[in-house]
């Protein structure tokens, strides 16, 4: 079973497109789109468990140049 989550990213001014492109290169990221509003990039990721998703955000996404802040939103299936 895989766990899905949205990763909401606030990026430095002018870096959203490059942040989204870089995130799309990560194997766990299913999609990454530039958005308008409080978050600049909204990505969807999948991993074997929630701990793995957290590790991806901390060790990979937050290390991308231009990423200012992230918020991990796990998807709940009803």
C-alpha positions in Angstrom: 0.0 0.0 0.0 1.3 3.5 -0.8 0.6 6.7 1.0 -0.1 9.8 -1.0 0.3 13.4 0.0 0.3 16.9 -1.4 3.4 19.0 -0.8 2.7 22.7 -0.7 5.7 24.9 -1.3 6.3 28.6 -0.8 9.2 29.6 -3.1 11.4 32.6 -3.4 10.2 35.2 -5.9 10.8 34.1 -9.5 11.8 30.5 -8.6 8.5 28.6 -8.7 8.9 27.2 -12.2 12.4 25.9 -11.6 11.3 24.5 -8.2 8.4 22.6 -9.8 10.7 21.2 -12.6 13.2 20.0 -10.1 10.6 18.4 -7.9 9.2 16.5 -11.0 12.6 14.8 -11.3 12.2 13.2 -7.8 11.0 9.6 -8.3 8.4 9.9 -5.5 6.8 13.0 -7.0 3.8 12.2 -9.3 3.2 15.7 -10.4 4.3 19.3 -9.5 2.5 22.4 -10.7 3.0 26.1 -10.3 0.1 27.7 -8.6 -1.2 31.1 -7.6 -2.1 31.9 -4.1 -0.3 31.4 -0.7 1.7 28.4 -2.2 3.7 28.7 -5.3 4.1 25.0 -6.1 1.6 22.1 -5.4 3.0 18.6 -5.8 1.6 15.2 -5.3 3.9 12.5 -4.0 3.6 8.8 -3.2 5.7 6.6 -0.9 5.5 3.3 1.0 4.7 5.1 4.3 4.2 8.5 5.9 7.7 8.4 7.4 9.2 8.1 3.9 7.2 11.0 2.7 8.5 13.1 5.6 12.0 12.1 4.8 11.5 13.1 1.1 10.3 16.6 2.2 13.2 17.1 4.6 16.1 15.6 2.7 15.1 16.4 -0.9 12.4 19.0 -1.4 13.6 21.5 1.3 17.1 21.3 -0.2 15.9 22.5 -3.6 17.2 26.0 -4.4 14.4 28.5 -4.0 12.3 26.5 -1.6 11.4 28.7 1.3 8.8 26.7 3.2 6.9 23.4 2.8 3.7 21.9 4.2 3.0 18.1 3.9 -0.7 17.2 3.5 -1.3 13.4 3.6 -4.3 12.2 1.6 -7.0 10.3 3.5 -8.9 7.7 1.6 -12.5 7.2 2.8 
